[in-house]
């Protein structure tokens, strides 16, 4: 991979990782589901006026939009709003890898390999350590909610794979339209009604609006479209390891900007979850290389 492409991959995972700090800071001005609704409003407009609808079904776009918009980020914002620390959220959401594997087993009838079972057990041990250390900053409910966001991300991954060869930027933009109505409806029903929504929008400082645009354009538009471009230029095996750095950026940024502590148990949990992801991703290639030498 050329150095410029490597730097682009690092920029993407840096945006995705530090994004959790941006979420936490912006939630001081916006309730979580309103914040998510604004994110997807600006992800949809104005680009939808210039990008043609991708050549996939409306049902597929709806499933992806609801899964990633409501199930992943709407619930993630709700969890980070006082129920789990941003650094741990950036780690736990990586369980999406294992949900994606599970959906592939169900829909494509792919069998569970032995190394995949080991990877799941290792990662679940890390989650177990987190569950044993719940406190005021990381509750069991927050942990469960972020695991659910991993499930939703797995649903979104499955939908995007079944969409076929489409323009990923156009796909993400048009799918965002399906996230907007339910997110605004949830905010209206459970976050104080129109008066509270309008007050939050009218009184939010420029920094909070910068957070919304960072979510819409930095995380959604730049992150997903640049990632799709890299995947089109290089084999998936070359590009796929990069997201393993997301929890590193997430936990590091949370420690630096928010003062989130990094005790030994948290480092151990992170090591186990990432180890599980590494085993799942690299074991087949490592086994083939070992066979060549032994």
N, C-alpha and C positions, 0 to 999 in steps of 0.2 A: 504494500500500500504506500503510495507517495506520501511524503511528509505533510503536504497540504491537506490530503484526505484524512490523515491521522489526526491532524490538528482540528479538522472539522468534526470528527467523531468525538474528540475530547470536549470540544465546545458544546456539542449536543448533550452529552452526559453531564457536563457541568451545569447547563441550563436545567436539565431534568432534576439533578440532585439539589442544587441551591433553590429550586422552585419551592421546596417545602418550607424554607424560611420566609419566602415571599408570601406564601399562603398564610402562615402564622401572623405575620405583620399586618396583612390586609384584613384579616378577620377582626382586627380591633375596630374597624370602621364599617364592615358589612357583615350581616348575618350569613351563615355558610351557604344556604341554598340560593339566596339572592346573589351572593358573590359568584356562585357557579353559573347562575342564569346570565349574569352580565358577561362572564367569560365567553360563553358560547354564543351570545348575541353578537359580540365583536369578532368572534371567529367566523361567524356566518356572513355578517355584513361588514364591508361592502363587497368582499371577494366573490360572493355568490352571483353578483351582477356581471362578473367578468369571466367566471369559470363555468364551462358547460357541466351539466349533471353527468356524473360518471355512468358508464354503461353497465349498470347492475340494477337489481330490482329495488323498488321502494321498500319492500319488506326488509331486505338486507340492510339498507341504509338506516331504517328505523331501529332495527335490533342493535346495530353498532352505536347509533346515536344515543339510545336509551342506556345501553350498557356502559359506555365510556362517560357519558355526560351525567347521568343520574346515579347509576350504580357505582361507578368508580369515583369520579371527582366530587359529585354532590355529597356522597357519603363520606369520602375522604375529608372534605372540608369540615363536615359535621364532627368527625372524629378528632381532627386536629384542634377544633375549637374547645379545648379544655379536657379532652378525654385521652389523648396520647401525645407524646412529644413528637415534634416534626422529624427528628433524627431517627427515632424508632419507626415512625410511619414509613420513611423512605426505605427502611430495611424490610419491614413486614410485608409491604405491598409486592415485593419480589416473589411472593408465593404464587403470583400469577403464572409463573413458569410451570408449576406443577398442576394447576388447574387447566392450563392449556394442554398439557400432556393428557390429562384425564378426558378432556373433550375430544382429543384426537383418538383416544382409545374407543370412545363411545360412538363417534360419527364415522371414523375411518376404519374402525375395527383393528386398530393397532394394539398389539399386545404390550403388557408392561414388562420391560426388561428387568433383569435382576439388578443391574447397576442403578436403574431408575428408582427401584424400590429402596435401595440403600440411600440414594440421594434424598428421597422424601423423608426417610427416617432421621437422617442427619439434620436436615433443615427443621423438621418438627421438634427435635430435641432443642434446637436454638429457640424456637417459639415457646417451648415449655419453660425454658429458663426465664424468658420475658414474662410469662404468665405468673411465675412464682415471685416476681419482683414488682407487682403492680402497686402503685401508690397514688398520691394526689396528682402527679403529672402523667402517669400512664395507668389507666384503669383497665380492668378485664374487658369492659364494654368497648373501650377504645381499641383494644387489641382485636376483639372479635369483629368490630366494624371494618378495620383495615384488612383483615383476612377476607371479609366479604368483598372489599374493593378489589382484592386480588382475584377473587372469583369472577367479578364483573369484567375485569380486564381480560381474563381468560375467555369469557364469552365474546368480548369485542375482538380479540385476536382470531377466534374461530370464525366470526362473521366476516372479517376482512379477508381471511384466507379463502373463504368460499365465494367471495365477490369476484375472484379471478384477477386477471391482469388489467387493472384500472389505474388511472392517475390518482395516486394516493393523496395529493394535496386537494384535488377536487373532491375526492371521496370524504376526507375529513371535514371539509367545509360544508358540503351538502348534508352530511349526516348530523352536523351540529344543529341543524334546523329542528330535528326531532327532540333534542334535549331541552330546547328553550321553553316550550309551553309547560311541561311537567315541573321544571325547576321553578318557574315563576309561580305556578299553582301551589306547590309545596310551600314556598316562601309566604305566599298570601295566606294560606290556611294555618301555618304553624309558626310564623315568625312575626306576628303582630299585625297582619293585615296591610292594607294599602297605606295607611298613615305612617306606619313604621318603615315600610319599604321606601316611601317617598322621602321621609326624613333622612334615612341612611344615604340615599342617593344624593340628596341636596346638601347634606352636611359633610360628606366625605372629603377629606383633604386631597390635594394633588398626588401625594404619595400613594394613597389607596387606589386612585385611578391608574397610576402608573403600574400598580400591582395587577389590576385587571388587564391592562394592555400587555403586561409581561406574560400573564397566563394565556391570553388570546393569541398574541403574535409570537412571543418568544417561545413559549412551551408548545402550543398547539400548531401554529403555522410553520415557524422555523424548524422546531424540533422534529415534527413528523415528516415534513416534506424533505428536509435535508437527510433524514434517516432513510427515507425511501430512495433518495437519489444515490446514497452510498450503497444500498443493497442492490441497486441496478448496475453499479459499476464493479462490484466485487462479490466473490462467493460469500454466501451467508456465514460460512464457518469463519471467515476472516473478520466480518463485521460484528457478528452476534456476541462475542465476549464483552464488547464495550459497556453494555448496560450493567455489568457486574460492578462497575465503578460508581453507579448511581448512589448506593448506600454510603460509599466512602465520602463522596461529595456532600450527601445529605447530612450525615452525622457530623462531618467536619464543619460544615457551614453552620449547623445548629449550635455546635459547641462554641464557635468563634463569634457569631453574631447574637446568639440568644443566651449564651452561657449555659447551655445544656451540659450536664456532667457526663463523664465517660468512665464510670466505675468498671471494675474488672468483669463483673457479670454481664454488663452490656457489651463489652468487647468480645467476651466469650460467645455470647448469643449471636453477635454479628458474624463472628468467625465461623460458627456452625452453619448458619443460614447460607452464607456465601460459599462455604465448602460444599454444601449440598447442591447449590447451583453449578459450581465448577465440575463436580462429579457428573451431574446430568449432562453438561455441555461437552466436556472434553474426554470422558472415559472411552468412547469408541475409537477416537483418533489415537489416544495414548495406548490402547490395547493393540492397535494395528502396528504402531511403531515398535512396541515391545516384541511383537512376533517377528519383526524384521531383524532384530538384534539377538534374539534368544531362540 
